Amino acid sequence: MIKNSSYRTQINEWFEKNSQSLIADLGKLIAVNSVKTQAQDGAPYGVASREVMNIAASMLEEKGFSVTEFEDMIITADLGSSPMVLGVLAHLDIVEAGEGWETNPFEMTIKDGKIYGRGAIDNKGPAVALMYALYCVRDICKTLKSGVRLILGTGEETGCDDIKKYLEKNEIPPNIFSPDAYFPVVNTEKGRFALSFGASWEKSTTLPRVVSVVGGSVANIVPNKAIVIVEGFDKGFVQKFISDSDICAKTGTTVVVEGDAQKLSITIEGKATHASTPEIGVNAQTALIEMLAAMPFSKSAGFEYLCKLNRLFAHKDYHGCAMGIKMSDEISGDLTVNFGVLQFTENGFTGGFDSRTPLCADKLNIEEIVTKALEKEGIGISESSISHCHHTDSGTEFVQTLLRVFEDYTGRSSECLTMGGQTYVHDIPGGVAFGSAMFGENYNIHGVNEWIGVDELINSAKMYTQVILDMCAES
């Protein structure tokens, strides 16, 4: 049973009156394309990120909260008195919308009980839910024994530099969660190994040849489109090859061929998803490379490198089997790999992949093995980064509070989960993720038509309200 269950009726009544206002505020945030852009004075992540932060600050101030700003990256607002025992942490930046939306990604659309728009669930919707949880607690509970701090950042999708700098200069409450993952509670976030690599060669004009390939642009998204320009093949030949090889059925993609033998454009479309769950997406980039490696191009250094990439990053090799890094453990599960970046020209290529790693992974059994596998194929490494798995004990009083609240407000059983994605709490001792997605449901996070259910969003806000009360109010 949750501690302060007597507030349940008041919470429900408050959100009946204020849910439409919550949704309207979410619409204001979705309207801002807050993808990181070039830094400017007072806007380290670009003017749009600055704008969305200003809008959120104005919302809080209009509700009577005092907002503190940190280095043009983060805003905070406190409720209750010291000590601050609870922190709630979300982000207002987003990834690129991509192509293929059925609605305008920057105009909130509500259809069949779902809110559509970039950031609806990652992470603007949950951020607004936290804001309204603070409003509700203030209105229904006049005295708190301790305080809660709301922290809203703008650099989560591009490496979390904002929260890292914040932690260097500010104390963080001892209990903290981010609504940037799944319910019930994510207490284990896999590590991440990211690598940029490439090679160069002398241009070959012998036909037929690959002129260029454009795949994904960021390593943490499964590419949903890849385009190759080729010369020396008849369009009918290519279409017959695609049909005879059954490449679409084998890879789960669609293929469009345009142009003529002078210059053919072949576009493969798959399905974007977050790099931490490559198995639920369709990697158009690896599918395209598989098709090209099977076609009768003239021998050249460039074509040989495409064949090498096909061997190293085989389509549907989600676990790094080809590179020899397949591993798993009981707590954090399987290692995953996403080959997400490729730019291939007549003279060379650059690429990048993203691997989500379990607790058992280390520099020796990941980085060194991958480095050797790439170097064996004549591929050089330009940049490498590795972060380790984050794990919080499921038996802490804080985690048990979150699990109890989830059970009470959903009627579902609860348990702690592991995920491949990383949130703001990844390097914060004791930090966990709490919502806002229901585990097993596909919200198209980082893909087209991202959504969150209206009722889900409101119930999340209610749960966040209850957690604040259980942690900060008198029992």
DAVEN-V744987 format. One record per pair of residues at least 4 apart in sequence whose ideal C-beta (glycine too) atoms are under 6 Angstrom apart, sorted by the first residue. I is the first residue (numbers start at 1). J is the second residue. Records with the same first field share a line. If there is no record, write none. Layout:
I->J  J
This chain:
2->404  405  408  470
3->470  475
4->469  470  473
7->11  469
10->140
11->462  465
14->136
15->19  458  462
19->458
22->128  132
25->59  128
26->125  128
27->108
28->55
29->52  124
30->108  117  119
31->106
32->48  51  52
33->48  106
34->48  49  52  92  93  94
35->94  96
36->45  46  158
37->46
38->46
39->44
42->72
43->47  50
44->72  73
45->49  154  155
49->93  154
52->92
53->75  154
56->92  152
57->67  75
60->65  67  77
61->67
63->135
65->77
67->75  77
68->76
69->75
70->74  166
73->154  155  162
74->153  162  166
75->152
76->149  151
77->150
78->147  149
79->134  138  148
80->144  146  147  148  472
81->147
83->146
84->147  149  173
85->146  173  175  471
86->148  173  175  471  472
87->149  172  173  176
88->130  150
89->151  176  178  424
90->123  126  127  130  152  179
91->123  153  156
92->127  152  154
93->154  156  157
94->118  119
95->157  446
97->105  118
98->272  448
100->448
101->105  448  449
102->449
103->109  116
105->117  118
108->117
109->116
110->115
113->453  454
114->451  453
115->120  452  454
116->451
118->450
119->124
120->125  450  451  452
121->125  437  443  452
122->445
123->127  180
125->452  457
126->179  436
127->152
129->457  460  461  464
130->150  464
132->461
133->461  464  465  468
134->150
136->465
137->141  465  468
141->473
144->472  473
145->474
146->472
148->468  472
149->173
153->162  163
155->161  162
156->160  424
160->164
163->424
166->170
175->398
176->425  428  431
177->432  434
178->423  424  425  433
179->434  435  436
180->423  433
181->186  419  423  433
182->186  417  437  439
183->406  435  438
184->403  406  414
185->399  402  403  416  432  434
186->417  419  433
187->392  394  416  432
188->331  332  391  418
189->390  422  426
190->332  356  357  358  389  420
191->357  361  387  388  389
192->356  387
193->355  357  366  386
194->219  354  385
195->353  384
196->352  382  383
197->351  374  379  381
198->349  350
199->305  348  378  379
200->347  348
201->301  302
203->346  347
204->300
206->298
207->231  232
208->232  233  297
209->231  298
210->230
211->229  231
212->229  345
213->228  342  344
214->227
215->223  226  285  342
216->223  285  340  341
219->340  341  352  354
220->275  354
221->272  340  446
222->272  273  278  281  283  338
223->283  284  285  340
224->270  271  272  284
225->269  284
226->268  284  285  288
227->267
228->266  288
229->265
230->264
231->263
233->237  238  264
234->261
235->257  260
238->257
239->257
240->244
241->245
242->247  255
246->250
247->251  291
248->253  255
251->287  315
252->282
253->268  270  282  284  287
254->269
255->268
256->267
257->266
258->265
259->263  264  265
268->284  287  288
269->284
270->282  283  284
271->281  282
272->281  447
273->277  280  281  447
274->421  445  446
275->338  354
276->356  420  421
278->318  336  338
279->318
285->342
286->313  315  339
287->315
289->306  309  310
290->310  315
292->306
293->306  307  310
297->303
308->377
309->313
312->322
313->339
314->322
317->321  322
318->336
319->326  334  335
320->325  326  335  337
321->326
323->370  373
324->369
325->366  369
327->335  360
328->333  334
329->358  359  360
331->359
332->358  359  389  418
333->418
335->357  358
336->356  420
337->355
338->354
339->353
340->354
341->351  352
342->351
343->350
344->349
356->420
357->361
359->389
361->366
363->367
364->368
367->386
374->379
390->426
392->430  432
394->399  416
401->470
402->434
403->414
405->463  466  467
406->410  414
407->414
409->463
417->439
422->426
423->433
425->431
435->460
436->460
437->443
443->451
444->449  450
452->456  457
468->472
469->473
